[in-house]
Amino acid sequence: MTRLSSQTLGRLPASIRRPAYDRAALQPGIVHLGLGAFARAHLCEYTDDALERDFGAWGIVGASLQRPDQRDRLKPQDGLYCFLKRAPEGPQLRIIGSVLDVLVAPEDPAALVTRLAAAETRIVSLTVTEKGYCHDPATGRLKDDHPDILHDLEHPDAPRSAIGLIVAALRIRKREGLAPFTALSCDNLPHNGMVLHGLVRDFAALRDDALSQWIEANGAFPATMVDRIVPATTEADIAEVAGLLGLKDAAPVIGEPFRQWAIEDAFALGRPKWEDVGAQMVSEVAPFEFMKLRMLNGAHSSLAYLGYLAGHETVAQASGDPILARFLQGLWGEIIPAVPAPQGVDLKAYAGDLLSRFQNPAIKHRTWQIAMDGSQKLPQRLLGTIRDRLKAGASIDHLALGVAAWMAYVAGTDEAGAPIDVRDPLATEFARISAAAGRDAGALSQGLIGIEAIFGADLPHQATFTQAVARHLESLFAKGAKATAEAVSA
Ligand code: CS2
């Protein structure tokens, strides 16, 4: 089948939306680190929309930090790909044109550093996932013993980590008298702009105080909140898109119609007019971030672990299970009082919208995918809320079950006795603790809560928390996820 490309774009059915600007004239202005499915269904679509309304030098050069797959799929397509929105009323297709090129950091880190340092690069955005920051999730501080950080200290001109790449490029820009680009974290981290700023500043200070001070004085690290449910693309999706386009697209992205982007408007060298296409430029991102990280992502992770253990492959199936749907209501009942609502937002209505999004039968978002990297996600998704609820003397029963379900999951065996493919930077540590504890819920919960990088130094000493988690874990082992969730919500 003929491949989607600049040459074949004109063959598409007229009904399929495509870039409505002169793509041949598009110049790069943004480098995006971590060009995964989410970025291509979110930032890249917003930017396509902004280019259509107000054309400018805001083309995106994507960079993969791990593997060449994305580049190998997109390069033959001149960066073009299909975004298939799966709405309950049926699919909507559009071709996204904002991605001009894709670099592969491990193949040629110097080329990526050069691109980052180039004068025309005015924004460096990131979706490198929580684990891509080489930080301690409990504190947000740089892990200076992280293998990638140790590598980048030894090889400052050929960095592996996003932090190392950014600092290497800023060093060149400072030397050449160029202003720093704006570094725009678009990851699900609390205070993501401030966290990225601290990591970049602290990494620079390990080798070059003057550079660190220059970054401190001149850098721009605005915070953002990003939201769109984007499941991993499957072979079936690729086949379906080819049938709909009449052209082969090796790199389609699948997502829901909903999207949201709250951005702190603090850019050093300008930006696309994203606000003209639905983004919210705000002075304070924190209320949006608390709302989203705690209510959406906290529910997502709890549902992913309980749902997987209950035998549900997707979020739609899990949230469609009456027992787990009732659990979600109880969980949101504990979270909402710990969320300062953004102005004009009704958090109960927001929870109702979340349930509808979760239950979208057209979106096949695997519980296993969301369950990944829980060590990097739990602190901002559940543990911060638990701390606030404990301080207020309020119940944490549903929240504690979310944590207990994570423990049962990372113990590595499902309710049918089959092994669970646990993906997490700390998976080896989990396996060691689980092997020592066996099915002793008290020992297992105590061992996992003792991981300070996740639970900090305080929660292991909060008896209300540790006892609730141990009790739920005991029930999960004895009665299973559904019976335990039913009992909590009774
Ligand atoms: C999900 C998020 O994989 C996960 O951890 O909870 O990717 C979620 O789909 C997005 O944050 C939704 O905006």
Residues whose N, C-alpha, C, O or C-beta is under 5 A from the ligand:
A	BS01	CS2	V226 D227 R228 I229 V230 N297 H300 Q369 I370
